[in-house]
Amino acid sequence: MNRLFLASLLATAALAADSDFNGRWNIHVQAPRGRVWWLEVRNAGSGPIQGSFVGFPGGQVDPIAEARIENGQLRFSCVRGDLKHSFRASFQNGTLTGQRDAGGDTPALPFTAVRAPELPERDSANIRPKRNVSLFDGKSTEGWRQIVPEAPGWYVEDGLLKNRAKASDIASIQKFWNFEARVEYRYAKGSNSGIGLRGRYEVQIYDNFGKPPDVHGNGALYSRIPPSVNASKAPGEWQVLNIRLIGRELTVTLNGTVVINHKQIDGPTAITTDPNEDKPGPLVLQGDHGPVEFRSIEVTELSGR
């Protein structure tokens, strides 16, 4: 074997190893709350590395910057203004192991990551209802658990489910795969909440009444998919969200107007604490961003898995 051919083989092997970082990754962070991040990597081994990251600093989708592979490690950072977080990860046996590096007031956080699963299911006329579930009985918080037990909680008053100031998110004990949810809610002026689907994908509840639609507005898939129109009502008025999720295919109807129509979700948003995208998960109500009230939370399980 001549040296030129051997060098070519080694270069090819190095490129193949670098390309192992490509794809979408669900990241479990070894932190007390068990946060989940999300990473997409493109072009590793074939050109300038590009991608997106969820987890810096508040859960929106950020582009990765200064990305490179050095000594078999993927190194990248996310930057916004004066804030910068740096990350590194190694690939082994189909998984990533790494950490967010410490710096200044930023603590080091170890993490592990698995490839995001393929979820090929699509919505169709063959999807049928299986079971109707009421998640709120108008009397108690039975059937829900606090994600952060030591934080303030939720309570029922006058038949309404309400959150205390800085309340923990709450998750339904029951878990769901394909489903359609119907939720009636109202919020105070300037308030902010959300509904986590399978505990992973947040449909935003937010007072942006009268403003242009955006990825953080009422009815959006948080930081990912904006509503086509802003169908919000004014603060203090009752609103209705109908949310249909098949695999990763999402349809959202806000106050009778379809605002997200059969769109594919890339991956988990900031609300998630469970990286296992191919498993059923709970409905989650966000509680720590402002007052919100719910008077009806109904879920219809759908066949088609």
N, C-alpha and C positions, 0 to 999 in steps of 0.2 A: 504494500500500500504506500503510494508516494505521499510526501508531506503535504502537497497542495490539496490532494483529495481528503487527507485526514483533517486538515484545517477546515475544509468545507463542511465535513461531517460535524465537527465540533461547533462550528458557527450555527449550523442548522439545529443542533441539539439545544444550543443556548437560546435561539429564537423560540423554539417550541416550549422551553421552560418558561420564558418570559410571557408567552401567550397564555399560559395557564391562569394568569391573573385576570384575563378578560372575562367579562360576563357581569351578571348581577348577583350581589351577595347580601344575604341577611345576616346582620352582625349582632351577636348577643354580648352586651357589655357587662363585665364583672363589677357591678356597682350595687349598692344596697337596694335600689328600686328595680334593678334588672332591666335597664333601658335597652332598647333595640335601635340600632342604626341600620342604614342601608347604603350600599355602594354599587356603583356601576363603573366598570373600567372598559375602555375601548382602545384599540391600536397597540396594546402592549406587544412588543416583539416585531412590530411592523412599521412603526412611525411614532410621532409625538403622541404621548399618552393623553387621552382625554377621558372625561367621565363626570359623574355627579355623586353627591354625597348628601345623606340626610343624617343630621346629628350635630351640626355646627351652626350657631351655638344653641338655637332654639327649635330646630326641627324642620325648617324650610329646606327646599332643594337648593344646594349650592354647587357650583362647578368646582372640581378639584383643580389645584394649581401646583406648579412646580413639581410635577409628577415625574418619577424616574424609577428605574430598577437598579439597585446597587448591591452588589454582593449577594444576589439572590433575594433581596428584599424589595418589595414595593414601598416606596416612600412618596408621600404626597402631603399637601397642606391645603387648608381652606382659609381664605382671607376676606375680611370685610372691614374696611377702614383700618384702624390701628390694631384690630383683633386678628390673631393668627393662631390656628391650631395645627400641629404637625402630627402625622400618623405614619406608622410603618407596619408591614405585615409580611409574613412568610407563608409560602404555599407548601403544603405537605399532605399527601394522601387525600387530595380532593377538598381540603379545607384551608382556611386562612387562620393563622394565629398571630396576634400583634398587640399593639397598644397605641393609645394616644400619648404622645410624649409630654412630660411635665415641662412647665415653663412659666415663670412668674407666679401668678395665682392659680394657674391651671394644673390640677393634679394629674398624675399618670393614671390611665385607666386601661387595664388589660381587656382584650376581647378575643372572641373566636367567631368565625363566620362560616356559613354553609352556602352553597349555591342556591339561588332562588329556584324553586321548583317550577316546572312547566305546568300550567293550569289551562288545558285546552278547551274547557267547557265554554259554550256560547249560549246566549239566550235564544230561544226559538219558540215556535208555537207548540212544541212537544212538552214544554215545561208545564207541570201541573202542580196545584197546591196539594200538600199532604196533611198539614196540621196547623191549626191556629193557636197561638200562645199569647196570653195577656201577661205582660211583664210588670204591670202596676195595677194593684187592686183598689187604689184610692184611699187605702187605710194605713198602710205600713210600707216599710222598705224591705219586707220579706222577699227573698229571691235575688237580692243584690249583696255584693261584698265590696268593702272599701279596698282599693288597690294599695293605699298607704294607710294602714290601720291607725297609726298615731295621729293622723291629721284630722281636722274638723270634718264632720260628716254631713249627711243629708237627713231630712225629716219630712213628715207629712203634716200639712195644715190645710184645713178646709177642702180636703180631697185633692190637694195638689202636692206633687213631689218637688221639694225645694232644697237648694244647697245653702249651707252656711258660708260665711266669708272664708276664702282660701280652702274650701273643702277638697277632699280627695276626689279623684275620679272614682266612679263606681262601675262595677262590671256585673252583668247578669250571671247568676249561677248556671243557667242553661246556656248551652253552646249551640251554634248554628253553622250550617254550611251554606247552601243556596237558600235564599229567603227574600221576602219582601216585607219591609217594615213600614208601619204608619205611625208617625209620632206627632202629637199636638203639643206645642210649646209656646211660651212667650218670654221675652227678655226685657230687662230695663234698658233705658237709654245708655248707649255706649258699651253694652255688655257683650260677652264673648263666651261661647261654649262650643260643644261639638258632640257628634255621635260617632263612636268607633265601631266599625263593621268588622265582625270577627275579632274585635279588639285590635285591629291593625290599620284600618284605613279610615281616616276621619272625614266625615262630611261636616262642614263648618256651619256653626250657628253663630251669627255675628250681626251686630247692628250697623249695617251700612245702607240703611234705607235711603233711597233717592240718589245713591251714588252709582257710578258705572260698575259693572260686574268685574270682579278680579279673582285671583286664585286664593285670596284670603276672605272673600265675601260670603254672605249667607248663601248656603246651597252649594258652595264649591267643594271639590275634593281638595283638602287643605294642601296648599302650595303646589298642586299638581294640575288640576283641571278646573278652569273657571266656569261658572254658569254662563250659558249663552245669553241670558238676560238677567237683570236683577228683579226678581219677582217678590222681593221682601215686602212685608207690611211694616207699619210704624211700630216703634217700641210700645209695649203694653198691649198690643193686639195679639190675638191667638193666631198662630200660623201652623201649617200642616206640611210636613215632609213625608213623601212616599219614596222609599229607597229600595231599589231592586238590585240584588247582587247575585250573579251567576259566574262561578269561577272568579275571574278578575274583571268581568264585564259589568259596568255600573250604569244604572239609569236613575236619575234623581228628578222628582217632580216636586216643585215648591209652590204651594198655594194654587195648585191646579195647572201650573205651567211646567212643561218638561224643560229643565235647564241643563241637564247632562243626559245625552241620548246614546246609550250603548257604547260607552267609551271604555277602553282598556286601562286598567290601573298598572302602573309600572312596578310598584312595590309598596312596602309599608310606609306609613307616615309617622310623624313624631308621637302620636298617641299610643303606639303599640308597646307592649311589654312581652310579646310572644313572637319569636322569629319563625315559628313553624307554619308557614303559609299554606301548606297542604292539609292542615287539620282544621276542624270546626273551631269556632271561637265565640266569645260572648259579645253582646252589645255593651258598649261602654258609654257612659255619660260623663262629659268633662265638667269638673266642678270648681276649678281654682281660678277662673278668669273673670268672674262676675256673676251677678244673680240671674238665675234662669228658673223657670217653672215648667213642669210637665203635668198634663192632665190625662194623657192616654199614650200608652206604648204597646203597640200590637205587632206581633210578628207572625207571618205565614210562612211556614217551611215549604220549600218547593222540591219536587222530584227532579232528577236529571243529573245526579252525580254519577 
